[in-house]
Amino acid sequence: MAKKIKWRGENLRLVKRHFINTGGFTVLLIDETNYPHLIVSLNSKNYILKENEIIVKDFGDSEGIKEVLVSAGFLTSTGKWVEYRNELCEICEVI
């Protein structure tokens, strides 16, 4: 069963997809037609992450998504942060 969430008025599913070039994965919010509304995580090719960790994009069009996903029980904060294009981004574990 897919994890479901409401984001900015849309009923979306939380899905994981693998990055071909790095072997890591990304987390997306997609609708019922599989259209990706939001990419939650950033490509981690410059960082070493644990198996279920992602760098959460919580700025720009996705500002506030980390708190929504943590509150809904989809992510857990690790307390680790990295700088990505002059933005501080938290590393979270996908549950």
Stockholm file with secondary structure:
# STOCKHOLM 1.0

chainA/1-95         MAKKIKWRGENLRLVKRHFINTGGFTVLLIDETNYPHLIVSLNSKNYILKENEIIVKDFGDSEGIKEVLVSAGFLTSTGKWVEYRNELCEICEVI
#=GR chainA/1-95 SS CCEEEEETTEEEEEEEEECTTTSCEEEEEECTTCCEEEECEECCTTSCCCTTEEEECCSGGGTTHHHHHHHTTSEEEEEEEEEETTEEEEEEEEC
#=GC SS_cons        CCEEEEETTEEEEEEEEECTTTSCEEEEEECTTCCEEEECEECCTTSCCCTTEEEECCSGGGTTHHHHHHHTTSEEEEEEEEEETTEEEEEEEEC
//
